[in-house]
Amino acid sequence: MSESSIKIENVVASTKLAEEFDLNVIESEFEGAEYNKQKFPGLVYRVSDPKAAFLVFTSGKVVCTGAKNVADVHTVIGNMAKKLNSIGIKTVENPQITVQNIVASADLHTILNLNAIAIGLGLENIEYEPEQFPGLVYRIDEPKVVVLIFSSGKLVVTGGKSPEDCERGVEVVRQQLDNMGLL
């Protein structure tokens, strides 16, 4: 069992950086920022190092998406606050950052029989309709994550609030498939 069996693909986090924002001001000052109130109520701003995207709302709330780890989320939100300060917009001192969702992938390195898994896991926690979607959707209660299981042995874990949640989700699947003799 390797230390980290998962690869984080996306971290979505939110915070409140101010009481309110004038998105027109931010759009005019931040190169590449996009704000079209008719299309979407927030301003979209992408950064490259580390790579992430922001949705900035008039309420002062900010959603950060696209980061590959939790540390990067803290870095880019800190950088965003500094950049706002540099154009004269005051921001919250130590904003509370909440991870809303982590999407991760993993690979069991084996071909899986999804029909057998669907029967073995029991129908109450799974959805498997191969005509609709090629993966089996497995909802786990603890940790509260959803794991998409593909016949290639690849897994996608979503809904985790921490990398550990995603790791544990993969472990639950691995354990259950092993117990059923399907690994």
MIDO-284276 format. One record per atom (N, C-alpha, C, O, CB): residue number from 0; x, y, z. Coordinates in steps of 0.02 Angstrom, whole numbers, plus 32768, in hexadecimal, padded with zeros to 4 digits. Each point is the difference from the previous one (the first is absolute). Glycine has a CB too. Layout:
// residues N
NUM;X;Y;Z
...
***
This chain:
// residues 183
0;802B;7FC4;8000
0;7FD5;803C;8000
0;802D;803E;8000
0;8025;800B;802F
0;7F7D;7FB8;800F
1;805A;8065;7F8D
1;802A;803B;7FFB
1;7FE8;8036;8031
1;7FC6;8002;8012
1;8053;7FE3;7F75
2;8015;8047;808E
2;7FEF;8034;8030
2;7FC4;8028;7FE7
2;7FCC;8001;8021
2;80AD;8006;8003
3;7F8F;801A;7FA3
3;7FC8;8027;7FE6
3;7FE8;7FDF;7FBF
3;8022;8003;7FCC
3;800A;8068;8068
4;7F9A;7F75;7FD0
4;7FE6;7FDC;7FC6
4;7FD5;802E;7FD5
4;7FE9;7FEC;7FCA
4;8019;7FAA;8077
5;7FF4;80A8;7FD6
5;7FD5;802D;7FDA
5;8027;8039;7FDF
5;8037;8012;8016
5;7F6C;7FD2;8038
6;8040;8037;7F7E
6;801A;803C;7FE1
6;7FC9;8035;8003
6;7FCA;7FF5;7FE5
6;8085;7FC9;7FCC
7;7FBE;8079;8071
7;7FCE;8034;8005
7;7FFB;8024;7FBD
7;8032;8017;7FE5
7;7FE3;7FF7;8097
8;7FAF;7FF6;7F69
8;7FF4;8020;7FBF
8;7FE6;8048;8008
8;800E;802B;7FD6
8;7FDA;7F64;7FFA
9;7FF3;807D;8066
9;7FE1;8042;8009
9;7FEC;800A;8049
9;7FE6;7FD3;8021
9;7FEF;802A;7F68
10;8039;803F;8090
10;7FE9;8013;8043
10;7FD5;803E;7FF8
10;8014;8031;7FE1
10;8054;7F9E;8059
11;7F5B;802E;7FE2
11;7FD3;803A;7FFE
11;7FF9;8019;8048
11;7FEF;7FDA;802E
11;7FD1;7FF9;7F6C
12;804D;806E;806F
12;7FFC;801C;8043
12;7FDE;8044;7FFD
12;7FFF;8020;7FCB
12;8069;7FA2;8058
13;7F7D;8054;8015
13;7FE0;8041;8001
13;8016;8028;803D
13;8017;7FE4;8032
13;7F86;7FED;7F91
14;805D;8071;8037
14;8012;802C;8037
14;7FDA;8042;7FF6
14;7FE2;800C;7FCC
14;8091;7FBD;8042
15;7F91;8061;8025
15;7FE3;8043;7FFA
15;803A;8031;8009
15;801F;8002;8036
15;7F6D;7FDB;7FF6
16;8083;804A;7FA0
16;803A;802D;8003
16;7FEE;8048;8011
16;802B;8028;8011
16;800D;7F8E;7F9D
17;7F87;805B;804E
17;7FEB;8044;800F
17;7FB5;8001;800D
17;7FDE;7FCF;7FF5
17;807F;8061;7FC3
18;7F8A;800A;805F
18;7FB7;8007;800A
18;7FDC;8004;7FBD
18;7FC9;7FE7;7FF8
18;804C;8053;8075
19;800E;7FE6;7F63
19;7FE4;8004;7FBC
19;8037;8011;7FCF
19;8033;801C;8013
19;7F5C;8007;801A
20;8065;7FCD;7F94
20;802F;8012;7FCA
20;7FDA;8025;7FCA
20;7FC7;7FF0;7FF1
20;8081;7FAC;8029
21;7FDA;8095;7FC8
21;7FE7;801E;7FC2
21;8024;7FDA;7FC8
21;803B;800C;7FF2
21;7FAF;8068;8043
22;7FF2;7F5F;7FAB
22;801F;7FD4;7FCF
22;8017;8025;7FC1
22;802E;7FEB;7FDE
22;7F8C;7FB8;804D
23;8025;8095;7FC6
23;8015;8028;7FC6
23;8046;801D;800B
23;8028;8002;7FD1
23;7F60;801A;8016
24;8086;7FFA;8057
24;8042;801B;8010
24;8035;7FC9;7FF9
24;8034;800B;7FE2
24;7F97;8049;806D
25;8026;7F71;7FCD
25;8030;7FC9;7FFD
25;800B;7FEC;7FB7
25;8039;7FF4;7FEC
25;7FA3;7FE2;8086
26;7FEF;8027;7F67
26;8007;7FED;7FBA
26;802E;8031;7FDA
26;8029;7FEC;7FD7
26;7F65;7FDF;802C
27;806A;8075;800C
27;8028;8032;7FDC
27;8049;7FFF;8016
27;802C;8014;7FDA
27;7F6E;8033;801B
28;8074;7FA2;8048
28;8045;8001;801B
28;8025;7FBE;7FF7
28;803E;7FFF;7FFA
28;7F9B;8053;8058
29;8003;7F76;7FAC
29;8021;7FBE;7FFC
29;8000;7FEA;7FB8
29;7FCB;7FF3;7FE3
29;8011;7FEF;8092
30;805F;8019;7F6D
30;8006;7FEB;7FBB
30;7FE4;7FB9;7FF7
30;8013;7FD2;8024
30;8052;8078;7FCD
31;7F70;7FAE;7FDE
31;7FE4;7FBF;7FF1
31;7FC1;7FEE;8028
31;7FE2;7FCC;7FF5
31;8090;8012;7FEF
32;7F7B;804D;804B
32;7FC3;7FF3;8027
32;7FC3;8007;7FD2
32;7FFD;802C;7FD5
32;803A;7FFD;8097
33;7F98;7FAB;7F9E
33;7FC3;8002;7FD7
33;7FC3;8009;802C
33;7FF6;7FDB;8030
33;8040;7FDA;7F7A
34;7FA3;807E;8046
34;7FC2;800C;8026
34;7FC9;8014;7FD0
34;8003;8035;7FE0
34;803E;7FED;8087
35;7F8D;7FB4;7F94
35;7FC5;800E;7FD7
35;7FC3;7FEC;8028
35;7FEC;7FC6;8002
35;8054;8028;7F90
36;7FA2;8044;808F
36;7FC9;7FF4;802F
36;7FC6;7FDB;7FDF
36;7FDD;7FDA;8021
36;8044;808D;801C
37;7FD5;7FA3;7F82
37;7FC9;7FDF;7FDD
37;800C;7FB4;7FFC
37;7FD1;7FD9;8004
37;801B;8091;7FB9
38;8053;7F83;803B
38;8011;7FB9;7FF9
38;8008;7FDD;8043
38;7FEA;7FC7;8008
38;804D;8055;7F8D
39;7FEA;8005;809A
39;8011;7FE1;8041
39;8009;8037;8034
39;801E;8033;7FF1
39;8019;7F69;7FD5
40;7FAE;805A;8077
40;8002;8036;8033
40;8045;800E;801E
40;8008;802F;8026
40;7F85;7FB2;7FF3
41;80A6;7FF6;7FD6
41;8042;800B;801D
41;8034;8011;7FCC
41;7FF6;7FF8;7FC4
41;7FEB;7FB9;8095
42;8058;8068;7FC0
42;8038;800F;7FD5
42;802D;7FC2;7FFF
42;800B;7FE0;8033
42;7FEF;809D;7FE8
43;8020;7F73;7FAA
43;802C;7FC6;7FF8
43;8047;801A;7FF7
43;800D;802B;7FD5
43;7F97;7F8D;7FF8
44;808A;802F;805A
44;8046;8016;7FFB
44;802E;7FC3;8007
44;7FFB;7FDB;8031
44;7FE8;8098;7FFF
45;8048;7F83;7F9F
45;802E;7FC7;8000
45;8046;8015;8012
45;8017;8035;7FEA
45;7FA2;7F92;7FC0
46;8069;8010;807D
46;8046;800C;8011
46;8029;7FC2;7FEB
46;7FE5;7FC9;7FFA
46;7FFB;8085;8068
47;8062;7FBC;7F93
47;8026;7FC9;7FE5
47;8034;7FE0;802E
47;8015;7FC8;7FF3
47;7FD9;806F;7FA2
48;8027;7FEB;80A0
48;8037;7FE3;8027
48;7FF5;8007;804B
48;8014;8033;801B
48;8038;7FE6;7F86
49;7F97;7FB6;8082
49;7FE5;7FC2;7FE6
49;7FBF;800B;7FD9
49;7FDE;8033;8009
49;8058;7F90;8057
50;7FB9;800E;7F76
50;7FC6;8007;7FD4
50;7FBE;7FF9;8026
50;7FF7;7FD0;8026
50;804E;8003;7F7C
51;7F8E;805C;8054
51;7FBE;7FFE;8020
51;7FD3;8033;7FDE
51;8017;8029;7FD9
51;801B;7FB2;8097
52;7F8E;8021;7F9F
52;7FD1;8032;7FE7
52;7FD5;8017;803A
52;7FF2;7FDB;802F
52;800D;7FF1;7F5D
53;7FEE;8074;8070
53;7FD5;801C;8035
53;7FBD;8014;7FE3
53;7FFB;8019;7FC8
53;806A;8010;8075
54;7F68;7FCD;7FEB
54;7FBE;801F;7FF4
54;7FF9;8032;8039
54;8000;7FED;803A
54;7FCB;7FAB;7F8A
55;802E;80A7;802A
55;7FFD;8035;8032
55;7FBA;801F;7FFD
55;7FE8;8012;7FCA
55;8096;8006;802D
56;7F61;7FED;8042
56;7FBB;8019;8002
56;7FFB;8043;8024
56;802A;8010;802A
56;7FAD;7F79;7FD4
57;7FF4;809D;7FF2
57;7FF7;8042;801F
57;7FFA;7FFB;804C
57;800F;8030;8023
57;7FB8;7FF7;7F74
58;8023;7F9F;8082
58;7FF8;7FF5;8048
58;8042;7FFE;8026
58;8001;7FFF;803E
58;7F97;7FC2;7FA8
59;80A1;803F;7FF5
59;8041;7FFA;8021
59;8017;7FB8;8003
59;8038;7FF1;8016
59;7FAE;8075;802C
60;7FED;7F6C;7FA9
60;8012;7FB9;8000
60;802A;7FF0;7FC3
60;7FF7;801D;7FCA
60;7FA0;7FC7;8076
61;8097;7FEC;7FC9
61;802C;7FEB;7FCA
61;8002;7FB3;8000
61;8006;7FE1;8035
61;8040;8089;7FD4
62;7FB3;7F79;7FBC
62;8008;7FB8;7FF9
62;803F;7FF5;7FD7
62;8009;801E;7FCB
62;7F78;7FCC;803B
63;80A9;7FEA;8012
63;803F;7FEF;7FDD
63;7FF9;7FB9;7FE7
63;7FEF;7FD3;8026
63;8056;807C;8022
64;7FC9;7FA7;7F78
64;7FFC;7FBD;7FE3
64;803B;7FF2;7FD3
64;8020;802E;7FE7
64;7F63;7FD8;801E
65;808C;7FBB;7FF0
65;8036;7FED;7FD2
65;8043;7FF4;8021
65;802E;7FE9;7FDE
65;7F96;8059;7FCF
66;8043;7FCC;8093
66;803F;7FF3;8022
66;800B;7FB5;8006
66;7FD0;7FDA;8002
66;8027;8093;803E
67;8048;7F7E;7FC2
67;8010;7FB8;8004
67;800F;7FE9;8047
67;8008;7FC4;800C
67;8025;8044;7F80
68;7FD5;8026;80A4
68;8008;7FEC;8046
68;7FE7;8038;802D
68;7FF7;8039;7FEB
68;806C;7F7D;7FF8
69;7F93;8039;805D
69;7FE3;8030;8030
69;8031;8039;800E
69;7FEA;8039;8009
69;7FD3;7F6A;802A
70;8083;804F;7FCF
70;8032;8035;800D
70;7FFC;8036;7FC9
70;8004;803B;800F
70;8047;7F71;802B
71;7FAE;803E;7F87
71;7FFB;8030;7FC9
71;7FC2;802D;8008
71;8003;803B;7FEE
71;8038;7F73;7FC7
72;7F8F;8037;8064
72;7FC3;8028;800C
72;8011;803A;802E
72;7FEE;8039;7FF2
72;7FC7;7F60;7FFE
73;806D;8058;8047
73;8012;8034;8031
73;802F;8033;7FE0
73;7FF9;803C;800B
73;7FF9;7F71;8053
74;803D;803B;7F7A
74;802F;802D;7FDE
74;7FDB;802F;7FD0
74;800A;803D;8004
74;8050;7F6B;8004
75;7F7D;803D;7FCC
75;7FE0;802B;7FCE
75;7FCC;802F;801E
75;7FF7;8038;7FE8
75;801B;7F6E;7FC4
76;7FCD;8045;808A
76;7FD0;802D;8020
76;8027;8039;8023
76;7FEA;803A;7FFF
76;7FC3;7F66;8013
77;808C;804F;800C
77;802B;8034;801E
77;8018;8031;7FCB
77;8000;803D;800B
77;8024;7F72;804D
78;7FF1;8037;7F6F
78;8017;802A;7FC8
78;7FC8;802C;7FE7
78;800A;803B;7FF0
78;804A;7F6E;7FF0
79;7F6F;803B;801B
79;7FC6;8025;7FE9
79;7FF2;803B;802F
79;7FF3;8038;7FEA
79;7FDD;7F5E;7FE2
80;8033;805D;8076
80;7FF4;8035;8031
80;8034;8038;7FF7
80;7FEE;803B;8002
80;7FE2;7F71;8050
81;8070;8042;7FA5
81;8035;8032;7FF6
81;7FF3;8029;7FC1
81;8008;803D;8000
81;804A;7F77;803A
82;7F98;802B;7F92
82;7FF3;8022;7FC0
82;7FC6;8031;8008
82;8001;8037;7FE5
82;802B;7F65;7FDA
83;7FA0;804F;8066
83;7FC7;802C;800D
83;8017;803D;8029
83;7FEE;8039;7FF1
83;7FC1;7F64;800B
84;807A;8056;8037
84;801B;8036;8029
84;8028;8031;7FD6
84;7FFD;803D;800B
84;8008;7F76;8058
85;8020;8033;7F6C
85;802B;802A;7FD6
85;7FD8;8031;7FD4
85;801A;8032;7FE9
85;803A;7F72;8017
86;7F6B;804C;7FF4
86;7FD7;8030;7FDA
86;7FD0;8026;802F
86;7FCF;801D;7FEA
86;8038;7F97;7FB1
87;800A;804B;80A7
87;7FDB;8028;8030
87;7FC1;7FDF;801C
87;7FD7;8022;801F
87;8055;803F;7FA5
88;7FCD;7F5E;8032
88;7FC5;7FDD;801C
88;8016;7FDC;8040
88;802A;7FD4;7FFE
88;7FA1;801D;7F8F
89;8016;8023;80AB
89;8010;7FE1;8040
89;7FE3;7FB9;8002
89;7FC9;7FF3;7FE9
89;8038;807F;8050
90;8027;7F60;7FE5
90;7FE8;7FBB;8007
90;8004;7FEA;8048
90;8023;801E;8029
90;8002;7FC8;7F62
91;7FB7;7FE5;8086
91;7FFF;7FE2;8042
91;8047;7FE9;8012
91;8023;7FE3;7FD6
91;7F63;7FF8;801C
92;808F;8032;804E
92;8044;7FEE;8016
92;8012;7FB6;7FF5
92;8027;7FF1;7FD3
92;7FCE;8069;8082
93;7FEE;7F79;7FD2
93;800E;7FB9;7FF9
93;7FC0;7FDC;7FEC
93;7FDD;7FE4;802A
93;8081;8021;802C
94;7F94;7FFB;7F69
94;7FBF;7FE4;7FEB
94;7FFB;7FB5;800F
94;8031;7FDB;7FFA
94;7FCA;807C;7FAC
95;7FC9;7F94;806E
95;7FF4;7FB9;800C
95;7FF4;7FDF;7FBC
95;7FD2;8012;7FDC
95;7FFE;8004;8099
96;805A;7FBA;7F7C
96;7FFB;7FDD;7FBF
96;7FE2;7FBB;800C
96;8019;7FDA;8029
96;804B;8066;7FA8
97;7F67;7FB0;800B
97;7FDE;7FC0;8008
97;8006;7FD7;7FC0
97;7FEC;8016;7FCA
97;7FC4;801D;8088
98;806D;7F92;7FB4
98;8003;7FD3;7FC7
98;7FBA;7FE2;7FF7
98;7FE4;7FE1;802D
98;8098;8003;7FE6
99;7F67;8026;7FB1
99;7FBC;7FE9;7FF3
99;8000;7FBB;7FDF
99;7FD2;7FD8;800B
99;8009;809E;7FE9
100;8058;7F7C;7FE3
100;8000;7FC2;7FDA
100;8047;7FF3;7FE7
100;8023;802D;7FEA
100;7F64;7FE3;7FF5
101;808C;7FB1;8024
101;803F;7FEA;7FE1
101;7FEF;7FC8;7FD0
101;7FDC;7FD1;8012
101;806A;8050;8054
102;7FD3;7FE4;7F5D
102;7FF9;7FCA;7FCF
102;8045;7FE1;7FF8
102;8031;8022;7FF4
102;7F6E;8018;7FD0
103;8063;7F84;8043
103;803F;7FDC;7FFA
103;7FF7;7FC2;7FD4
103;7FC8;7FE8;7FF7
103;805D;8042;807A
104;8012;7FBD;7F75
104;7FFC;7FC3;7FD8
104;8030;7FCD;801E
104;802E;8010;8024
104;7FB4;8031;7F73
105;8010;7F80;805A
105;802B;7FC9;8017
105;7FFB;7FC8;7FCD
105;7FD4;8001;7FD4
105;801C;801F;80A7
106;803D;7FB1;7F8A
106;8000;7FC7;7FD1
106;800E;7FC0;8027
106;8033;7FFB;8022
106;7FF5;8050;7F7F
107;7FAA;7F85;8059
107;8009;7FC0;8023
107;802B;7FD0;7FD6
107;8010;7FC9;8017
107;7F80;8047;8021
108;8083;8005;7F8C
108;802C;7FD9;7FD3
108;7FE6;7FBA;7FF3
108;8026;7FD0;7FFF
108;8039;8071;802C
109;7F5F;7FBA;7FCA
109;7FE3;7FBF;7FEE
109;7FBE;800C;7FDD
109;7FE0;8033;800B
109;8058;7F94;8057
110;7FB5;800B;7F73
110;7FBF;8005;7FDD
110;7FCA;7FEA;8031
110;8008;7FCD;8023
110;802D;801D;7F6A
111;7F94;803B;8076
111;7FCB;7FF1;8030
111;7FC0;7FEB;7FDC
111;7FEF;801A;7FCA
111;8043;8038;8087
112;7FAA;7F80;7FCE
112;7FBF;7FEA;7FE7
112;7FCB;8029;8026
112;7FEE;7FF0;8039
112;803C;7F99;7FAB
113;7FBD;80AC;7FFB
113;7FD2;802E;8023
113;7FBD;7FDF;8011
113;7FE1;8012;8031
113;8056;804C;7F93
114;7FB3;7F72;8013
114;7FC1;7FDD;8011
114;8007;7FDA;8041
114;7FD4;8003;802B
114;8011;7FF3;7F5B
115;8053;7FE7;8082
115;800C;7FDB;803E
115;8005;8030;803B
115;7FE7;7FF2;8036
115;8054;7FB3;7F89
116;7FE7;8094;8036
116;8008;8031;8036
116;7FBC;801D;8013
116;7FF1;8009;803C
116;8084;8013;7F9B
117;7F62;7FF3;7FF7
117;7FBD;801C;800E
117;7FD8;7FD1;802C
117;7FDF;8015;8030
117;8023;8027;7F62
118;8001;7F83;805F
118;7FDB;7FCF;8028
118;801F;7FFA;8045
118;7FDD;7FFE;8032
118;8003;7FC3;7F65
119;8063;803C;806B
119;8023;7FF7;8040
119;7FF9;803A;8030
119;7FFB;7FF5;803D
119;8054;7FC5;7F85
120;7FB0;8083;8024
120;7FFC;803A;802C
120;7FB9;800D;8018
120;7FF6;8024;8031
120;806B;800D;7F94
121;7F6E;7FB1;801A
121;7FBA;800A;8014
121;7FE4;803F;7FE1
121;8023;8032;7FF9
121;7FF3;7F93;8072
122;7FAB;8038;7F82
122;7FE4;8034;7FD5
122;7FF1;8041;8025
122;7FF3;8033;7FDF
122;7FDE;7F73;7FDD
123;8030;805A;8087
123;7FEC;803E;8023
123;8033;8038;7FFB
123;7FED;803B;8005
123;7FD3;7F7D;8049
124;8080;8038;7FA9
124;8033;8034;7FFE
124;801D;800D;7FBB
124;802C;8029;7FF7
124;7FEF;7FB9;807C
125;7FCB;7FF9;7F5B
125;801F;8005;7FBE
125;7FCE;8011;7FCA
125;7FC4;7FF4;8006
125;8092;7FBB;801F
126;7FC5;806E;7FA5
126;7FDA;800A;7FC3
126;802C;7FE4;7FC8
126;803A;8013;7FF9
126;7F86;8056;8032
127;8024;7F6A;7FAE
127;8026;7FE6;7FC8
127;7FD1;7FF5;7FC6
127;7FDA;7FD0;7FFF
127;807B;7FFA;804D
128;7FAF;8063;7F83
128;7FD8;7FFA;7FC3
128;802E;800A;7FC5
128;8007;8038;7FE7
128;7F90;7FF2;8053
129;808A;7F9F;7FB0
129;8033;8006;7FCC
129;7FE8;8021;7FBF
129;8029;801B;7FDB
129;800A;7F80;8056
130;7F8C;8062;7FC1
130;7FE6;8021;7FC3
130;8004;804C;8008
130;8007;8024;7FCF
130;7FAC;7F7A;801B
131;8048;8079;8054
131;8000;8048;800F
131;8046;801B;800C
131;8012;8036;7FE7
131;7F7D;7FBD;804A
132;8099;7FE7;7FF5
132;8043;8016;8015
132;802B;7FC3;800D
132;7FE9;7FD1;8021
132;7FE7;809A;8013
133;806E;7F94;7FB3
133;8029;7FC4;8003
133;801A;7FEF;8046
133;801B;7FC9;800B
133;8004;804E;7F81
134;7FDB;8017;80A3
134;801A;7FF3;8044
134;7FCA;7FEC;8030
134;7FC5;800E;7FF6
134;8094;8043;7FF3
135;7FBC;7F8E;804D
135;7FD3;7FEF;8037
135;8007;8038;8034
135;8038;8012;8012
135;7FD2;7F6F;7FD9
136;7FBF;809A;802C
136;8001;8037;8031
136;7FF4;7FE2;8045
136;7FCC;7FE2;800D
136;8009;8073;7F9D
137;805C;7FB2;8082
137;7FFC;7FE2;8042
137;8002;8038;8034
137;8031;8025;8006
137;8007;7F71;7FD2
138;7F91;8070;804E
138;7FFC;8033;8034
138;8014;7FE2;8043
138;7FE2;7FD0;8017
138;7FC2;806C;7FAA
139;8090;7FE1;805D
139;8019;7FE6;8040
139;7FEB;8031;8037
139;8003;803D;7FF7
139;8061;7F8A;7FD1
140;7F87;801E;8071
140;7FEA;802B;8037
140;803B;801A;8029
140;7FFF;803A;8016
140;7F97;7F85;7FEF
141;809D;8016;8005
141;8038;8014;802B
141;8042;7FEA;7FDF
141;800D;7FC4;7FFF
141;7FAB;8033;8068
142;8071;8036;7F7F
142;7FF4;8049;7FFA
142;7FC8;800E;7FCD
142;7FF3;7FD7;7FD5
142;8087;803F;8048
143;7F67;8023;7FE9
143;7FC8;8011;7FD3
143;801B;8015;7FBC
143;800B;803B;7FF4
143;7FAD;7FE8;806F
144;8053;7FAC;7F72
144;801A;800D;7FBD
144;7FDA;7FD5;7FCE
144;7FDD;7FD0;8012
144;8096;804C;801C
145;7F93;7FF6;7F93
145;7FE5;7FD8;7FC9
145;803B;7FE8;7FD8
145;802C;8027;7FED
145;7F65;801A;800F
146;8070;7F7D;7FF6
146;8037;7FE4;7FD8
146;7FE2;7FE5;7FBF
146;7FD2;7FD7;8000
146;8071;800B;8069
147;7FD8;8036;7F60
147;7FEF;7FE5;7FBF
147;8031;7FC8;7FF1
147;803D;800B;8001
147;7F92;8064;7FD5
148;8017;7F56;801D
148;802B;7FC6;7FF4
148;7FF8;7FEC;7FB6
148;7FC9;7FF7;7FE8
148;802C;7FE0;8091
149;8043;8024;7F63
149;7FFF;7FEE;7FB9
149;801E;7FBB;7FF6
149;802A;7FEB;8027
149;7FDE;808F;7FB9
150;7FE2;7F64;7FEB
150;8017;7FBB;7FF3
150;804C;7FFE;7FF4
150;801F;7FCB;8009
150;7F71;801A;7FC7
151;808E;8052;801D
151;8049;8004;7FF6
151;8026;7FFC;8042
151;803D;7FF9;7FFF
151;7FAF;804C;7F9B
152;7FF1;7FC0;809E
152;8021;8001;8042
152;800C;8046;8018
152;8019;800A;8038
152;801C;7F8B;7FAC
153;7FBA;809C;7FF3
153;800A;8046;8014
153;7FC5;8016;802C
153;7FC7;7FEB;7FF6
153;807B;802E;7FA0
154;7FCD;8012;809A
154;7FCE;801B;802E
154;8002;804C;7FFF
154;8036;801D;7FF7
154;7FD3;7F7C;8053
155;7FBE;8087;7FBF
155;7FFD;8048;800B
155;7FDA;8009;8041
155;7FC8;7FE8;8008
155;803B;8035;7F7A
156;801C;8007;80AD
156;7FE2;800D;8041
156;7FEC;804A;8002
156;8028;802B;7FF0
156;801C;7F79;8049
157;7F7F;8069;7FDA
157;7FE9;8046;8005
157;7FD8;800A;8040
157;7FE5;7FD1;801C
157;8018;8037;7F66
158;8002;8036;8095
158;7FDA;8011;803C
158;8029;8002;803F
158;7FE7;8012;8035
158;7FB9;7FBA;7F95
159;80A0;8021;8031
159;802B;8002;803B
159;800C;8048;8017
159;8003;802E;7FD7
159;8034;7F68;8004
160;7FD0;8073;8066
160;8011;8042;801B
160;804A;8004;8010
160;801A;8035;8011
160;7F72;7FD5;801F
161;8098;7FBD;7FCB
161;8048;7FFF;800C
161;801D;7FC8;7FD5
161;7FDD;7FD2;7FEC
161;8016;805B;808B
162;804F;7FD7;7F7B
162;8020;7FCA;7FDB
162;7FF7;7FBD;8024
162;7FFA;7FCB;7FE0
162;805B;8087;7FF3
163;7FAB;7FB0;8071
163;7FF7;7FC2;8027
163;7FBC;7FE0;7FF3
163;7FFC;7FC3;7FFC
163;804F;806D;805C
164;7F81;7FF9;7FA0
164;7FBD;7FE4;7FEF
164;8005;7FD9;7FBF
164;7FE5;7FC9;7FFA
164;7FE2;8097;8040
165;805B;7FBC;7F95
165;8006;7FDF;7FBE
165;8028;7FC0;8006
165;7FED;7FCC;7FE3
165;800D;80A3;7FE4
166;803E;7F93;805E
166;8029;7FC4;800C
166;7FD5;7FC9;8021
166;8002;7FC6;7FEB
166;8066;8082;8021
167;7F72;7FCC;8027
167;7FD7;7FCF;8024
167;7FCA;7FE3;7FD3
167;7FEF;7FC5;8006
167;8028;8078;8066
168;7FCD;7FED;7F68
168;7FCD;7FE8;7FD1
168;801D;7FC9;7FD3
168;7FDF;7FCD;7FF4
168;7FEA;80A4;800E
169;8074;7F9A;7FE5
169;8021;7FCE;7FD6
169;800D;7FC0;8029
169;7FF6;7FC8;7FE7
169;8040;8094;7FD4
170;7FDF;7FAD;8084
170;800D;7FC6;802B
170;7FC1;7FD7;800B
170;8002;7FC2;8000
170;805A;807D;8038
171;7F6B;7FE3;7FD3
171;7FC0;7FDD;800A
171;7FF0;7FD5;7FC3
171;7FED;7FC6;8007
171;7FE9;8098;8044
172;8032;7FBF;7F7A
172;7FF2;7FDB;7FC2
172;802F;7FC5;7FFA
172;7FEB;7FC8;7FF2
172;7FEC;80A2;7FD5
173;806A;7FA3;8043
173;8033;7FCB;7FFA
173;7FEF;7FC6;802F
173;8001;7FC6;7FEC
173;8056;8090;7FF5
174;7F9A;7FBB;805E
174;7FF0;7FCF;8034
174;7FC2;7FD6;7FEC
174;8001;7FC3;8004
174;8030;808A;8054
175;7F9A;7FD6;7F92
175;7FC2;7FDC;7FF0
175;8009;7FD3;7FC3
175;7FE5;7FC9;7FFE
175;7FDA;8096;8033
176;8065;7FB9;7F9C
176;800B;7FD7;7FC4
176;802C;7FC4;8013
176;7FF6;7FC9;7FE6
176;8000;809C;7FCE
177;803B;7FA6;8077
177;802B;7FCA;8017
177;7FD7;7FCC;8026
177;8008;7FC4;7FF4
177;805A;808C;8012
178;7F73;7FC7;8027
178;7FD5;7FD3;8027
178;7FD3;7FD5;7FD3
178;7FF0;7FC7;8010
178;8012;808C;804E
179;7FE9;7FC9;7F68
179;7FD5;7FDC;7FD2
179;8028;7FD6;7FCE
179;7FE4;7FDE;7FD6
179;7FC7;807E;8035
180;8098;7FA6;7FFC
180;802B;7FDA;7FD4
180;8001;801C;7FB9
180;800D;7FDB;7FD0
180;7FDC;7FC1;8075
181;800B;80A5;7FB5
181;7FFC;801F;7FBC
181;803E;8029;7FEF
181;8002;8021;7FCC
181;7F83;7FE2;8040
182;80AD;7FFC;801F
182;803E;8026;7FF1
182;8037;7FD1;7FE8
182;8037;8017;7FF1
182;7FAA;803F;8066
***
